[in-house]
Amino acid sequence: MEQNQLDRETFSCSICLDLLKDPVTIPCGHSYCMNCIRSFWDEKEEKKSYHCPQCRQAFTPRPVLKKSTMLANLLEELKKTGLQAAPADHCYAGPEDVACDFCTGRKLKAIKSCLVCLASYCEKHLQPHYDVAPFKKHKLVEPSKNLQENICSRHDEVMKMFCRTDQKCICYLCSVDEHKGHDTVSAAAERTERQRELEVRREEIQQRIQDREKDVKLLQQEVEAINHSADKTVEDSEKIFTELIRLIQKRSSDVKQQIRSQQETEVSRVKELQEKLEQEITELKRKDAELKQLSNTEDHNQFLHNYPSLSALSESTHSSSINIRPLRYFEDVTAAVSELRDKLQDILRDTWTNISLTLTEVEVLLSEPEPKSRAGFLKYSCEITLDPNTANTWLLLSEENRKVTMMGQHQSYSRHPDRFTDCPQVLSRESLTGRCYWEVERRGRVSVAVAYKNISRAGSGNECGFGCNDKSWALLFEKNGNSFWYNNTKTRISGPGSSRVGVYLDHRAGLLSFYSISETMTLLHRVQTTFTQPLHAGVGFGDGVFNSLIGDSAEFCKPK
């Protein structure tokens, strides 16, 4: 084998590093492949500089290249005896490769590393591990650059032990020295144990992969279902709106037709009367002419004879009351159509709100869980301002309508249908859907609530009070304990009565949570239900002696 290696080096071209092909020998005595040296000198053609790539001897003029017949024949004979071509360039070890520790000169890539020898071998130098009996027992692995990590830096011994106490590989001398008394086992035993754990982990991972693949498949089905449902709904909605438009157009046509029909009838009636009046005018003018002629008659007997017949007048065709009727024709129809338009706008606005809410409630299989930290909640924070038109007159709004205070006298608010007439309560301007979070800084007996917009406003009955009906949910803070109210049902709440309260709403998921905020967040109460309308944040003031509530307040904090 060593002789073959020597032969390869002797009969290789120093340009291509392969066995000589069509060998030529230049004047200095070095030999090359004919194409290699020709290409090398072609690059020097401009400078007319021709030299040997190995010894650098220059030649002028350019030597004529002729195939070395004797060298070619010798190469053919040597190939028959087992001489192989030099390794291809990609077989040599590069900077990122593991090199054979036994190659001299330019090293070949290692194909295996031995954990016993702590060395790496190319194919040729590995052969003894397959042929020599003692080497066959050695542990061969994929080429590794980290073999020296298996050597104990302290004792320069192979680390075949594992210290479970310190969780590190050690050599035998370490086990009787600094690791004496520790829980030590052979590295192979520890590997077996860890291998079992690894297999369990792999099974868990593979099971999780299967679960996630199922989830992905379900989500893909969900995407397809969403797309199909959306496409069908768009198609159906367009048909319905087209029908609505056609119905409105038909009603418009009907109104127009009725107006024109009535117009024709009334105009015909008026013209008929007009013709009769014009005939009466003609008859009256004729009668006036006859009377004028009679007036000019000089014969008294003739005058008296004709007067009785000429002075008689026929009944008038119509009374003069026609002139005093107010001129009002189809204006009432316009008013009725305008009223219809206003009602349709109100219906469309309210219906659109329900449609929009329904759209936001489209759910997929996986929903986001409730946040676990205050920082997580603050991602959903929203700015709440109070609506002065809803505030009871005992309440004063301040701090840009973010704070409400119970007062001892009425405030000068204008009359408004949205105002709570008797309950000391107020609602937010903003309607709340999706995921929302806000915090309220309270003082005294305050009710932190959410409610539908259509909660009753007039009176002091259960239909108005926060938590006393099925349109509102309220957490009431009192001196003798806190309680949650819904539909007039009271639930006692245990937990700290912090002055700051956090409220988290996931409208689509039907989740409403109240938290006490101090250095940490403590859940006070959670509601799981179905919300059918947008919600509004609200604040109310507890029952009891009126004077004891004066000065109690609540302020919606700005998101931070």
C-alpha positions in Angstrom: 0.0 0.0 0.0 2.8 2.4 0.9 4.5 1.6 -2.5 1.2 2.4 -4.3 1.0 5.7 -2.5 4.6 6.4 -3.5 3.8 5.5 -7.2 0.8 7.8 -7.2 2.9 10.7 -6.0 5.7 9.9 -8.5 3.4 9.6 -11.5 0.9 12.4 -10.7 0.7 15.7 -12.5 1.5 18.5 -10.1 -1.1 20.7 -11.8 -4.2 18.5 -11.7 -2.9 16.2 -8.9 -4.2 13.2 -10.9 -2.2 10.4 -12.7 -0.5 11.7 -15.8 -2.6 11.6 -19.1 -0.7 11.9 -22.4 2.5 12.6 -20.4 5.0 15.1 -21.8 8.4 16.0 -20.3 9.6 19.6 -20.7 13.3 20.6 -21.0 13.9 20.9 -17.2 12.9 17.2 -16.8 9.5 17.6 -15.1 6.5 15.8 -16.6 2.9 16.9 -16.9 -0.3 16.0 -18.6 -0.1 17.5 -22.1 -3.4 19.5 -21.7 -2.4 20.7 -18.2 0.9 22.3 -19.2 -0.5 23.5 -22.5 -3.3 25.4 -20.7 -0.8 26.7 -18.2 1.4 28.2 -20.9 -1.6 29.5 -22.9 -2.4 31.8 -19.9 1.2 33.2 -20.2 1.0 33.8 -24.0 0.7 37.6 -23.8 3.9 37.9 -21.7 5.8 35.3 -23.8 6.9 33.9 -20.4 7.1 30.1 -20.3 8.4 28.4 -17.2 8.1 25.1 -15.2 5.3 25.2 -12.6 7.6 23.3 -10.1 11.2 24.5 -10.6 10.3 27.9 -12.2 12.9 27.4 -15.0 12.1 29.7 -17.9 12.1 28.7 -21.6 12.4 30.8 -24.7 10.9 30.2 -27.1 7.9 28.1 -26.0 9.0 24.4 -26.0 7.3 22.2 -28.5 5.3 19.5 -26.6 5.6 15.9 -27.6 4.0 12.9 -25.9 6.5 10.9 -23.8 5.9 7.4 -25.2 8.2 5.6 -22.7 6.5 7.3 -19.7 3.0 6.6 -21.1 3.9 2.9 -21.5 5.3 2.7 -18.0 2.1 4.2 -16.6 0.0 1.6 -18.4 2.2 -1.2 -17.0 2.0 0.2 -13.5 -1.8 0.5 -13.7 -2.0 -3.3 -14.4 -0.1 -3.9 -11.2 -2.7 -2.0 -9.1 -1.6 1.7 -9.3 -4.8 3.8 -8.8 -5.4 7.4 -9.7 -4.7 10.0 -7.1 -7.7 10.9 -5.0 -10.1 13.5 -6.5 -9.7 16.9 -5.0 -13.0 16.6 -3.1 -11.6 13.6 -1.2 -9.0 15.8 0.6 -10.0 17.3 3.9 -11.0 21.0 3.8 -11.2 23.4 6.7 -14.6 22.2 7.8 -13.8 18.5 7.4 -12.4 16.0 9.9 -8.9 15.0 8.6 -7.3 11.6 8.8 -4.8 11.6 11.6 -2.5 9.2 9.8 -2.1 10.8 6.4 1.1 12.6 5.7 1.3 15.6 3.5 -2.1 16.6 2.2 -4.6 14.8 4.4 -7.6 12.9 3.2 -11.1 13.2 4.7 -11.7 10.8 7.6 -14.6 8.4 7.2 -14.7 7.1 10.8 -13.4 8.1 14.2 -12.4 5.5 16.8 -13.5 6.2 20.4 -10.8 3.8 21.7 -7.8 5.1 19.7 -9.2 8.6 19.9 -8.1 9.1 16.3 -9.8 9.6 12.9 -9.1 7.6 9.8 -9.5 7.8 6.0 -10.6 4.7 4.2 -7.0 3.4 3.6 -5.8 3.9 7.2 -9.1 2.5 8.7 -8.6 -0.9 7.0 -6.7 -2.4 10.0 -9.8 -1.9 12.2 -11.6 -4.3 9.9 -8.7 -6.7 9.3 -6.8 -6.9 12.6 -8.5 -8.8 15.4 -7.7 -6.5 18.4 -8.9 -3.5 16.4 -12.2 -5.1 15.5 -13.5 -4.5 19.1 -12.9 -0.8 18.9 -16.0 1.5 18.8 -16.2 3.3 15.4 -18.4 6.4 15.0 -19.0 9.1 12.4 -16.0 11.4 12.0 -15.7 13.8 15.0 -13.6 16.8 15.8 -14.4 16.5 19.5 -12.5 13.3 20.3 -10.2 15.2 22.7 -13.3 16.1 24.8 -13.3 12.4 25.8 -9.9 12.8 27.5 -9.8 13.9 31.2 -7.9 17.2 31.3 -6.6 16.3 34.8 -5.5 12.7 34.4 -5.1 12.5 30.6 -7.2 9.3 30.7 -10.2 8.3 28.6 -13.4 9.3 30.5 -15.4 6.1 30.7 -17.3 6.9 33.9 -20.2 9.3 34.6 -20.8 11.1 37.9 -24.5 11.4 38.5 -23.9 13.6 41.5 -22.1 16.3 39.4 -23.7 15.3 36.1 -20.4 15.0 34.2 -18.2 12.5 32.5 -15.1 11.5 34.4 -12.2 9.0 34.1 -11.5 6.1 36.4 -9.0 8.1 38.5 -11.5 10.8 39.0 -13.9 8.3 40.5 -11.4 7.4 43.3 -10.1 11.0 43.7 -12.2 14.2 43.7 -15.5 12.2 42.9 -14.9 9.7 45.7 -18.2 8.8 47.4 -20.3 10.2 44.5 -22.9 8.3 42.7 -20.8 7.1 39.7 -21.6 4.6 37.0 -20.0 3.6 33.7 -20.7 6.0 30.8 -22.3 3.1 28.9 -24.7 2.4 31.8 -25.6 6.1 32.0 -26.0 6.2 28.2 -28.4 3.2 28.4 -30.5 5.0 31.1 -30.5 8.2 29.1 -31.3 6.3 25.9 -34.4 5.0 27.5 -35.4 8.5 28.6 -34.6 9.7 25.1 -36.9 7.1 23.5 -39.7 8.1 25.9 -39.1 11.8 24.9 -39.1 10.8 21.2 -42.4 8.9 21.7 -43.8 12.0 23.4 -42.6 14.2 20.6 -43.9 11.8 17.9 -47.3 11.7 19.7 -47.3 15.5 19.9 -46.4 15.7 16.2 -49.3 13.4 15.4 -51.6 15.5 17.6 -50.4 18.7 15.9 -50.8 17.1 12.4 -54.4 16.3 13.4 -54.8 19.9 14.6 -53.4 21.2 11.3 -55.7 19.0 9.4 -58.7 20.2 11.5 -57.6 23.8 11.0 -57.3 23.2 7.2 -60.8 21.8 7.3 -61.9 24.8 9.3 -60.3 27.1 6.7 -62.2 25.3 4.0 -65.4 25.5 6.0 -64.9 29.2 6.7 -64.3 29.9 3.0 -67.3 27.9 1.9 -69.5 29.5 4.5 -68.3 33.0 3.7 -68.7 32.4 -0.1 -72.3 31.1 0.4 -73.2 33.8 2.9 -71.9 36.5 0.4 -74.0 34.9 -2.3 -77.1 34.6 -0.1 -76.6 38.1 1.2 -76.4 39.6 -2.3 -79.6 37.7 -3.2 -81.4 39.0 -0.1 -80.2 42.6 -0.6 -81.1 42.4 -4.3 -84.6 41.3 -3.2 -84.8 44.2 -0.8 -83.7 46.6 -3.4 -86.2 45.1 -5.9 -89.0 45.4 -3.2 -88.1 49.0 -2.5 -88.0 49.7 -6.2 -91.4 48.1 -6.6 -92.8 50.1 -3.7 -91.3 53.2 -5.3 -93.0 52.3 -8.6 -96.3 51.6 -6.8 -96.2 55.0 -5.0 -95.3 56.7 -8.3 -98.1 54.9 -10.1 -100.6 55.8 -7.3 -99.5 59.4 -7.3 -99.9 59.6 -11.1 -103.2 57.9 -11.0 -104.5 60.2 -8.3 -103.0 63.1 -10.1 -104.9 62.2 -13.3 -108.2 61.7 -11.4 -107.8 65.0 -9.5 -106.7 67.0 -12.6 -109.6 65.4 -14.6 -112.1 66.4 -11.9 -110.7 69.9 -11.7 -110.8 70.3 -15.5 -114.4 69.1 -15.6 -115.3 71.7 -13.0 -113.2 74.3 -14.9 -115.2 73.6 -18.1 -118.5 73.9 -16.3 -117.4 77.2 -14.8 -116.3 78.5 -18.2 -119.7 77.4 -19.6 -121.4 79.3 -16.7 -119.2 82.4 -17.5 -120.3 82.2 -21.1 -123.9 81.9 -20.2 -123.6 84.8 -17.7 -121.9 87.0 -20.3 -124.8 86.2 -22.7 -127.3 87.0 -20.0 -125.5 90.2 -19.1 -125.6 91.3 -22.8 -129.3 90.6 -23.0 -129.9 92.6 -19.8 -127.8 95.4 -21.2 -129.9 95.5 -24.4 -133.1 95.5 -22.3 -131.7 98.3 -20.2 -131.3 100.4 -23.4 -134.9 99.7 -24.5 -136.9 103.0 -24.6 -140.3 101.3 -24.8 -141.5 101.0 -21.2 -144.2 98.4 -22.0 -141.6 96.3 -23.9 -139.1 96.5 -21.0 -141.7 95.5 -18.5 -142.9 92.6 -20.7 -139.4 91.1 -21.1 -137.8 91.8 -17.8 -139.3 88.9 -15.8 -137.9 86.3 -18.2 -134.5 87.9 -18.5 -133.8 88.8 -14.9 -134.1 85.2 -13.6 -130.6 83.5 -13.0 -129.8 79.8 -13.1 -128.1 78.1 -10.1 -124.3 78.6 -9.9 -122.2 75.5 -10.9 -120.0 75.7 -7.8 -119.8 77.6 -4.6 -117.2 80.1 -3.9 -115.7 78.0 -1.1 -113.2 76.6 -3.6 -111.2 79.7 -3.2 -110.7 79.4 0.5 -109.4 75.8 0.7 -105.6 75.6 1.6 -103.6 74.4 -1.4 -102.2 71.1 -0.1 -102.0 68.2 -2.5 -99.3 65.4 -2.3 -97.0 66.9 0.4 -98.4 64.5 2.9 -97.2 61.6 0.7 -93.7 63.1 0.7 -93.8 63.3 4.5 -95.0 59.7 4.8 -92.2 58.5 2.5 -89.6 60.5 4.5 -90.9 58.9 7.7 -90.5 55.5 6.0 -86.9 56.4 5.1 -86.1 57.4 8.6 -87.6 54.2 10.0 -85.6 52.1 7.5 -82.4 53.9 8.4 -83.0 53.2 12.1 -83.8 49.5 11.3 -80.7 49.2 9.1 -78.5 50.9 11.7 -79.7 48.6 14.5 -79.7 45.5 12.2 -76.2 46.4 11.0 -74.9 46.5 14.6 -76.3 43.0 15.1 -74.8 41.8 11.7 -71.4 43.3 12.7 -71.6 41.6 16.1 -72.6 38.3 14.5 -69.6 38.6 12.2 -67.2 39.2 15.1 -68.6 36.0 16.8 -67.4 33.7 14.0 -65.2 31.3 15.9 -62.4 28.9 14.9 -61.5 25.7 16.8 -58.7 27.3 18.8 -59.3 30.5 20.8 -56.7 32.5 22.7 -56.6 31.7 26.4 -57.1 34.4 29.1 -53.8 36.2 29.8 -51.8 35.0 32.8 -50.1 38.3 33.8 -51.0 42.0 34.1 -48.6 42.7 31.2 -50.6 40.2 29.1 -53.9 41.9 30.0 -52.6 45.3 29.2 -52.1 44.3 25.6 -55.9 44.4 25.4 -56.3 47.6 27.3 -58.8 50.2 26.0 -59.5 53.8 27.0 -63.0 54.2 28.6 -64.8 57.5 28.8 -68.2 58.1 30.4 -71.3 59.3 28.5 -72.7 62.5 30.2 -76.1 61.7 28.6 -76.4 58.6 30.7 -75.2 60.0 34.0 -77.8 60.3 36.9 -78.1 63.9 38.0 -76.5 63.1 41.4 -73.3 62.2 39.6 -70.5 64.6 38.7 -68.2 63.7 35.8 -64.6 65.0 35.7 -61.1 64.2 34.4 -62.2 64.4 30.8 -65.3 62.2 31.6 -63.1 59.4 33.1 -64.0 60.0 36.7 -67.5 60.0 38.4 -68.2 61.2 41.9 -71.4 60.9 44.0 -72.6 64.4 44.9 -74.9 65.8 47.6 -76.9 67.9 45.1 -78.3 67.6 41.6 -76.1 68.5 38.6 -77.5 70.7 35.8 -77.8 68.1 33.1 -80.2 68.6 30.2 -83.1 66.1 29.7 -82.1 63.1 27.7 -83.8 59.7 27.1 -80.6 57.8 27.8 -80.2 59.3 31.3 -80.7 57.1 34.4 -83.5 58.9 36.2 -83.3 57.4 39.7 -80.4 54.9 39.9 -77.1 56.6 40.6 -75.3 55.0 37.6 -73.5 56.0 34.4 -72.4 54.1 31.2 -69.4 54.5 28.9 -69.6 56.1 25.5 -67.7 53.1 24.0 -69.4 49.9 23.0 -67.2 46.9 23.8 -66.7 43.8 21.6 -63.8 41.5 21.0 -61.1 41.4 23.8 -61.0 44.4 26.1 -59.3 45.2 29.4 -59.7 48.2 31.7 -58.9 49.2 35.2 -61.0 51.3 37.7 -59.7 53.1 40.7 -62.5 53.2 43.2 -63.2 54.8 46.6 -66.2 53.7 48.7 -69.2 51.6 47.9 -68.9 51.3 44.1 -70.4 48.9 41.6 -68.1 48.1 38.7 -70.3 46.8 35.9 -71.0 46.0 32.2 -74.4 46.3 30.6 -76.2 46.2 27.3 -77.2 49.6 25.8 -80.9 48.7 26.0 -81.0 48.5 29.8 -83.9 50.5 31.1 -83.1 54.0 32.2 -86.4 55.3 33.9 -87.3 54.5 37.5 -85.5 52.7 40.3 -86.7 49.1 39.8 -84.7 46.0 39.0 -84.9 46.6 35.3 -82.6 49.6 35.8 -80.1 48.7 38.5 -76.8 47.1 37.5 -76.8 43.4 38.3 -80.5 43.3 39.0 -81.6 42.1 35.6 -80.4 39.9 32.7 -78.9 42.9 30.8 -76.1 43.8 33.3 -73.3 42.2 35.4 -71.9 44.0 38.4 -69.3 43.5 41.1 -70.3 45.5 44.2 -67.7 46.6 46.8 -69.2 47.3 50.3 -67.7 47.8 53.7 -69.1 44.4 55.0 -67.9 42.4 52.0 -68.0 42.2 48.2 -70.6 40.5 46.0 -71.3 39.8 42.4 -74.8 40.5 41.0 -76.6 39.2 37.9 -80.3 39.0 37.3 -80.9 40.1 40.9 -78.9 37.1 42.2 -76.2 37.8 44.7 -72.9 35.8 44.9 -70.6 36.4 47.9 -67.0 37.2 46.8 -64.0 36.3 48.9 -60.7 38.0 48.2 -58.9 41.3 48.8 -60.9 44.5 48.4 -58.2 46.4 46.5 -58.9 50.0 45.5 -58.0 49.2 41.9 -60.1 46.7 39.9 -59.2 45.1 36.6 -61.9 44.0 34.2 -61.2 41.6 31.3 -63.8 40.9 28.6 -63.6 38.4 25.8 -67.0 39.1 24.2 -66.8 36.3 21.6 -65.9 33.7 24.1 -68.5 35.0 26.6 -65.8 35.5 29.3 -66.0 38.3 31.9 -63.4 38.4 34.7 -62.8 40.8 37.6 -59.4 41.1 39.2 -58.1 42.9 42.3 -55.0 44.8 41.4 -52.2 45.4 43.9 -48.6 44.1 43.6 -50.2 41.0 42.0 -53.4 40.3 40.2 -56.0 38.2 42.2 -59.1 36.8 40.5 -62.2 37.9 42.3 -64.9 36.5 40.0 -65.2 35.0 36.5 -68.4 34.7 34.4 -68.8 32.3 31.5 -71.9 33.1 29.4 -73.1 34.2 25.9 -73.2 37.9 25.1 -75.8 38.7 22.5 -75.1 42.5 22.2 -72.2 44.9 22.5 -71.5 45.8 26.1 -70.8 49.2 27.8 -68.7 49.6 30.9 -70.6 51.1 33.8 -70.3 52.5 37.3 -73.0 52.6 40.0 -73.0 53.5 43.7 -74.2 51.0 46.4 -77.4 51.0 48.3 -77.6 52.5 51.8 -78.0 55.8 53.4 -77.7 58.5 50.7 -75.5 60.8 52.8 -73.0 58.0 53.3 -72.4 57.7 49.6 -71.5 61.3 49.0 -67.9 61.6 47.9 -67.6 58.0 46.8 -65.9 57.9 43.3 -64.6 55.7 40.5 -62.0 56.6 37.8 -61.2 54.7 34.7 -57.4 54.6 34.5 -55.6 55.5 31.3 -53.9 52.5 29.7 -50.2 52.2 30.3 
